[in-house]
Amino acid sequence: MELPLAWSLVLVVAGAWSLIVWPRFGARIAKDPRARDAQGRPTRFLTVHLVLITVSMLLGAAVALLGVLTLV
């Protein structure tokens, strides 16, 4: 697949952004008092955010990979 260099770089940067930002957000969510109930079990707050973070990171990895593949 061929893309202009600028578009390939946009894909790589967008994917890298997701892979850098979301884990940091996940760490903050895990420390949030709403993440666990009184017994220490995960709450829906934590579960929903972990799903969102996981999906976003998978999409970010796919976008970054696509960008790298179009550079080669």
Summary of the structure (lengths in Angstrom):
residues: 72
radius of gyration: 16.2
end to end distance: 9.2
largest distance: 53.7
contacts: 197
relative contact order: 0.25
helix: 81%
strand: 3%
